[in-house]
């Protein structure tokens, strides 16, 4: 999905949410190049307990 979004759709930024305590999901997102988004960077920051990860295509 990540490759399709970048290569076929030409998206510049991808976002994903997961529960902060779900270490396996966090690991997968980090392995795919996503980074934790600080709360101050997004108006729609996820509810408590969730983490927002983004990947920006350069």
Buried (B, 14 or more C-beta within 10 A) or exposed (E): EBEEBBEEEEBEEBEBBBEEEBEEBBEBBEEBBBEEBEEEEEEEBBEEEEBBBBBEEE
